[in-house]
Amino acid sequence: MISEQIPTTPEDQITQFGMLYEKYVFEQLVRKLVRYLNLKTVCEFPYNRLMGDNNSEYFEKYGCQVTRIRTEEQVSDNTKYDLVWNFCEFEQIASSEYILSRMKSLSSNYLLVITQNLFNVMLYHYWYHILKRRAWDHGKMDKMNYLALKKEYARNNIRLLETGAFDVPWFVLDFYEGGKFFRGLAPKTLIDTQQEIRESFFEKLPKPVKILLAHHHYALGQKSDWV
């Protein structure tokens, strides 16, 4: 259950639900990674605040020591972390090779990259921008899926351990920008943020289906022995 202070008006609840659900399912992924990879130190590079003030709060919750580094910050090559990760930065930075090389230099073992999913609900998000005549501001579209991550991992000698997709709410629509029309379609009983947020059954669908529906793709990698 997400124990955050959240708005109480019906419209605010609907608007906030997308973010809260995204964080809820992301916490499940973090918990799994910390447990199975035995993570102790984590670096978010480059860090942002797309999930609130602290994207890495769940790594901290499950016992990791977290460091956040901006793109332009320089750190000692001797500083290493069990996991280096970022959230929706891969598609924003022009040079994939640059960002992955920096991540490798900071990591002693694992790398995790999370992107937005261009395929999200038949390109719904993209067409919504077209409909509203709103400039696309979510990064390079050809980098917003797990296939682009697999390609760049191979190019940078990063062993691919797992790819996946997450954040598929009950109603499958992206409510961050969907406007009142789409938010109004959601059954209020499903987005009552005063109640315990529960995992959507869509999260348990086969991976090929989730790849088309989910808000995010991710790739977990490991530094190759010869790098």
C-alpha positions as CSV (number, residue, x, y, z in Angstrom):
1,M,0.0,0.0,0.0
2,I,1.3,3.5,-0.8
3,S,1.3,5.5,2.4
4,E,1.7,9.0,0.8
5,Q,-0.3,12.1,1.5
6,I,-2.4,12.6,-1.6
7,P,-5.1,15.0,-2.7
8,T,-8.6,14.2,-1.6
9,T,-10.9,15.8,-4.2
10,P,-12.2,13.4,-6.8
11,E,-10.5,15.2,-9.8
12,D,-7.2,15.3,-7.9
13,Q,-7.5,11.6,-7.1
14,I,-8.1,10.7,-10.7
15,T,-5.1,12.8,-11.9
16,Q,-2.8,11.4,-9.2
17,F,-3.7,7.8,-9.7
18,G,-1.4,7.2,-12.7
19,M,1.6,8.3,-10.8
20,L,0.7,6.4,-7.6
21,Y,0.1,3.1,-9.5
22,E,3.3,3.5,-11.5
23,K,5.2,3.9,-8.2
24,Y,3.4,0.9,-6.7
25,V,4.4,-1.5,-9.5
26,F,7.9,-0.1,-9.6
27,E,8.3,-0.9,-6.0
28,Q,7.5,-4.6,-6.7
29,L,10.3,-4.6,-9.3
30,V,12.8,-2.9,-6.9
31,R,12.0,-5.4,-4.1
32,K,12.7,-8.3,-6.4
33,L,16.0,-6.8,-7.7
34,V,17.3,-6.0,-4.2
35,R,16.5,-9.5,-3.0
36,Y,17.7,-11.6,-5.9
37,L,20.8,-9.5,-6.8
38,N,21.7,-8.8,-3.1
39,L,22.0,-5.1,-3.8
40,K,23.7,-2.9,-1.1
41,T,24.7,0.2,-3.0
42,V,22.8,1.9,-5.8
43,C,23.5,4.9,-8.0
44,E,20.8,6.7,-10.0
45,F,22.6,8.2,-13.0
46,P,21.5,10.5,-14.5
47,Y,18.9,11.2,-11.8
48,N,15.6,13.1,-12.3
49,R,12.4,13.6,-10.5
50,L,9.9,12.1,-12.9
51,M,8.4,10.0,-10.0
52,G,8.5,12.7,-7.5
53,D,11.3,14.0,-5.4
54,N,13.1,10.7,-5.1
55,N,12.9,8.1,-7.8
56,S,15.2,5.8,-5.7
57,E,13.1,5.9,-2.5
58,Y,12.2,2.2,-2.8
59,F,15.9,1.1,-3.1
60,E,16.4,3.0,0.2
61,K,13.3,1.4,1.7
62,Y,14.7,-2.0,1.1
63,G,18.0,-1.3,2.6
64,C,20.3,0.1,-0.2
65,Q,22.6,3.0,0.2
66,V,21.7,5.4,-2.7
67,T,23.7,8.0,-4.5
68,R,22.3,10.3,-7.1
69,I,24.5,11.8,-9.8
70,R,23.6,14.4,-12.5
71,T,24.7,14.0,-16.1
72,E,27.4,16.7,-15.9
73,E,28.8,15.6,-12.5
74,Q,32.2,13.9,-12.5
75,V,33.1,11.3,-9.9
76,S,36.1,9.2,-9.2
77,D,36.6,6.1,-11.3
78,N,37.3,4.3,-8.0
79,T,33.7,4.8,-6.9
80,K,31.6,1.8,-7.7
81,Y,28.0,0.7,-7.0
82,D,26.3,-2.7,-7.1
83,L,23.6,-1.3,-9.4
84,V,23.5,1.8,-11.6
85,W,20.1,2.7,-13.0
86,N,18.1,5.5,-14.5
87,F,14.4,6.3,-15.3
88,C,13.4,7.5,-18.7
89,E,16.8,9.1,-19.4
90,F,18.0,6.7,-22.1
91,E,15.6,8.2,-24.7
92,Q,16.4,11.8,-23.7
93,I,20.2,11.8,-24.1
94,A,21.5,12.0,-27.7
95,S,24.4,9.5,-27.2
96,S,23.4,6.1,-26.0
97,E,27.0,5.0,-26.0
98,Y,27.9,7.9,-23.6
99,I,25.2,7.2,-21.1
100,L,26.0,3.4,-21.0
101,S,29.7,3.9,-20.8
102,R,29.2,6.3,-17.8
103,M,26.9,3.7,-16.2
104,K,29.5,1.0,-16.7
105,S,32.2,3.0,-15.2
106,L,30.1,3.6,-12.1
107,S,28.9,0.0,-11.8
108,S,30.7,-2.9,-10.2
109,N,28.1,-5.4,-11.5
110,Y,24.6,-4.5,-12.7
111,L,22.9,-1.9,-14.8
112,L,19.1,-1.1,-15.1
113,V,17.6,1.2,-17.8
114,I,13.9,2.0,-17.8
115,T,12.3,3.7,-20.8
116,Q,8.9,4.9,-21.7
117,N,7.1,2.5,-24.1
118,L,6.4,3.9,-27.5
119,F,4.0,1.0,-28.3
120,N,1.9,2.0,-25.3
121,V,-1.7,1.1,-26.2
122,M,-1.3,1.2,-30.0
123,L,0.8,4.4,-29.9
124,Y,-2.0,6.1,-27.9
125,H,0.4,8.5,-26.2
126,Y,1.9,9.6,-29.5
127,W,-1.4,10.1,-31.2
128,Y,-2.7,12.1,-28.3
129,H,0.1,14.6,-28.8
130,I,-0.8,14.8,-32.5
131,L,-4.5,15.3,-31.7
132,K,-3.7,18.1,-29.2
133,R,-1.0,19.6,-31.5
134,R,1.4,19.3,-28.7
135,A,5.1,18.9,-29.4
136,W,6.5,15.5,-28.6
137,D,8.7,16.0,-25.5
138,H,9.4,12.5,-24.4
139,G,12.7,11.8,-26.2
140,K,13.7,9.9,-29.3
141,M,10.9,7.6,-30.3
142,D,13.3,4.9,-31.7
143,K,14.9,4.5,-28.3
144,M,11.6,4.1,-26.4
145,N,11.4,0.3,-26.2
146,Y,13.2,-2.8,-25.0
147,L,14.6,-3.6,-28.5
148,A,16.6,-0.4,-28.5
149,L,18.0,-1.3,-25.1
150,K,19.0,-4.8,-26.2
151,K,20.8,-3.4,-29.2
152,E,22.7,-0.9,-27.1
153,Y,23.6,-3.4,-24.4
154,A,25.1,-5.7,-27.1
155,R,27.0,-2.8,-28.6
156,N,28.5,-1.8,-25.3
157,N,29.4,-5.4,-24.1
158,I,26.7,-5.5,-21.4
159,R,25.3,-9.0,-20.8
160,L,21.5,-8.9,-21.0
161,L,19.9,-10.6,-18.1
162,E,16.3,-9.7,-18.4
163,T,13.9,-7.5,-20.3
164,G,10.4,-6.7,-19.1
165,A,7.4,-4.3,-19.1
166,F,5.4,-2.8,-16.2
167,D,2.8,-0.3,-15.4
168,V,-0.4,-1.6,-17.0
169,P,-3.3,-0.2,-15.0
170,W,-6.8,-1.8,-15.2
171,F,-8.0,0.6,-17.8
172,V,-4.7,0.6,-19.8
173,L,-4.8,4.3,-20.7
174,D,-2.1,6.8,-19.8
175,F,-3.7,9.3,-17.6
176,Y,-0.8,11.6,-17.2
177,E,-1.8,13.7,-20.1
178,G,-5.1,12.1,-21.1
179,G,-7.3,15.0,-20.2
180,K,-10.7,14.9,-18.5
181,F,-12.3,12.9,-21.2
182,F,-10.2,9.8,-20.7
183,R,-9.9,10.2,-17.0
184,G,-13.7,10.4,-16.9
185,L,-13.9,6.9,-18.5
186,A,-12.2,5.2,-15.5
187,P,-14.5,3.6,-13.0
188,K,-14.1,5.6,-9.8
189,T,-13.9,2.5,-7.7
190,L,-10.7,1.5,-9.4
191,I,-9.0,4.8,-8.9
192,D,-10.0,5.5,-5.3
193,T,-6.6,6.5,-4.0
194,Q,-7.9,6.5,-0.5
195,Q,-8.0,2.7,-0.7
196,E,-5.2,0.3,-1.0
197,I,-3.8,0.3,-4.5
198,R,-3.7,-3.2,-5.9
199,E,-1.9,-4.8,-8.8
200,S,-3.8,-4.8,-12.0
201,F,-4.4,-8.3,-13.5
202,F,-2.8,-6.8,-16.7
203,E,0.5,-7.0,-14.9
204,K,0.3,-10.8,-15.1
205,L,-0.5,-11.0,-18.8
206,P,2.1,-12.8,-21.1
207,K,5.1,-10.7,-21.8
208,P,4.3,-10.2,-25.5
209,V,1.0,-8.6,-24.6
210,K,2.5,-6.4,-21.8
211,I,5.1,-5.2,-24.3
212,L,2.3,-3.6,-26.3
213,L,0.3,-2.2,-23.4
214,A,2.7,-1.2,-20.6
215,H,3.8,2.3,-19.9
216,H,7.5,1.2,-19.4
217,H,10.0,-1.2,-20.7
218,Y,13.2,-2.1,-18.9
219,A,16.4,-4.0,-19.4
220,L,18.6,-5.4,-16.7
221,G,22.2,-6.0,-17.6
222,Q,25.5,-7.1,-16.1
223,K,29.0,-6.0,-16.9
224,S,30.7,-8.6,-19.0
225,D,33.7,-10.4,-17.5
226,W,36.0,-9.1,-20.3
227,V,35.0,-5.5,-20.0
